Amino acid sequence: MHPDGFARSEEVRRCAPGIAAASARSLARDYARARGAWRHPLDTGLCHTFDLEDQAIIATALQTAFDTPQPLPALLTSLRVQLTEAVEQDAR
């Protein structure tokens, strides 16, 4: 644990948007792979193409997950489950 709990909290608050963005990129990358839309092995976060339906699925999954307070690992797992279910449903 950081010797100064407050400083650690401030650091986390400062880094949270970047962590969220990286997590969203990772989830989008996983979804793109599942949909066959992966474009480039070196992800810059801008190498995917999603149609409007894909964007809506991702936005809904993110909104649902963030509306339910939970620890970050559980949040990411929840998002992955929702996106996996969306891919499986689309495959039917």
C-alpha positions as CSV (number, residue, x, y, z in Angstrom):
1,M,0.0,0.0,0.0
2,H,1.2,3.5,-0.8
3,P,2.5,5.2,2.4
4,D,0.2,8.2,1.7
5,G,-3.3,6.8,1.1
6,F,-4.6,10.2,-0.1
7,A,-1.8,10.6,-2.7
8,R,-2.5,7.1,-4.0
9,S,-6.3,8.0,-4.3
10,E,-5.4,11.1,-6.2
11,E,-3.1,9.2,-8.5
12,V,-5.9,6.7,-9.2
13,R,-8.4,9.4,-9.9
14,R,-5.9,11.1,-12.3
15,C,-5.2,7.8,-14.1
16,A,-8.8,6.5,-14.1
17,P,-9.8,8.0,-17.5
18,G,-6.7,6.4,-19.1
19,I,-7.5,3.0,-17.4
20,A,-11.1,3.2,-18.6
21,A,-10.0,4.1,-22.2
22,A,-7.4,1.3,-22.3
23,S,-10.0,-1.2,-21.0
24,A,-12.6,0.0,-23.5
25,R,-10.0,-0.4,-26.3
26,S,-9.1,-3.9,-25.1
27,L,-12.8,-4.9,-25.0
28,A,-13.4,-3.4,-28.5
29,R,-10.4,-5.3,-29.8
30,D,-11.7,-8.5,-28.4
31,Y,-15.1,-7.8,-29.9
32,A,-13.6,-6.9,-33.3
33,R,-11.6,-10.2,-33.3
34,A,-14.8,-12.1,-32.6
35,R,-16.6,-10.3,-35.4
36,G,-13.7,-10.7,-37.8
37,A,-13.2,-6.9,-38.0
38,W,-9.7,-6.9,-36.6
39,R,-7.5,-4.8,-39.0
40,H,-4.0,-4.6,-37.7
41,P,-2.0,-6.5,-35.1
42,L,-0.5,-3.3,-33.6
43,D,-3.6,-1.8,-32.0
44,T,-3.6,2.0,-31.7
45,G,-7.2,2.0,-30.6
46,L,-8.2,3.3,-34.0
47,C,-7.7,0.2,-36.1
48,H,-11.2,-1.2,-35.9
49,T,-14.2,-0.5,-38.0
50,F,-17.6,-1.0,-36.5
51,D,-20.9,-0.6,-38.1
52,L,-23.7,1.3,-36.2
53,E,-25.1,-2.0,-34.8
54,D,-21.7,-2.9,-33.4
55,Q,-21.3,0.5,-31.9
56,A,-24.7,0.3,-30.3
57,I,-23.8,-3.2,-28.8
58,I,-20.6,-1.8,-27.3
59,A,-22.2,1.4,-26.0
60,T,-25.0,-0.6,-24.4
61,A,-22.6,-3.0,-22.7
62,L,-20.5,-0.1,-21.4
63,Q,-23.6,1.8,-20.2
64,T,-25.0,-1.3,-18.4
65,A,-21.7,-2.1,-16.8
66,F,-21.1,1.4,-15.5
67,D,-24.6,1.8,-14.2
68,T,-23.9,-1.1,-11.8
69,P,-21.2,-0.2,-9.2
70,Q,-18.7,-3.0,-9.1
71,P,-14.9,-3.5,-8.7
72,L,-12.9,-3.1,-11.9
73,P,-12.1,-6.8,-12.5
74,A,-15.8,-7.6,-12.1
75,L,-16.7,-4.7,-14.4
76,L,-14.4,-5.9,-17.1
77,T,-15.6,-9.5,-16.8
78,S,-19.2,-8.3,-17.1
79,L,-18.4,-6.3,-20.2
80,R,-16.6,-9.3,-21.8
81,V,-19.6,-11.6,-21.0
82,Q,-22.1,-9.1,-22.5
83,L,-20.0,-8.7,-25.7
84,T,-19.5,-12.4,-26.0
85,E,-23.2,-13.0,-25.7
86,A,-23.8,-10.3,-28.4
87,V,-21.4,-12.1,-30.7
88,E,-23.0,-15.5,-30.0
89,Q,-26.5,-14.1,-30.5
90,D,-25.4,-12.5,-33.8
91,A,-24.0,-15.8,-35.0
92,R,-27.4,-17.5,-34.7
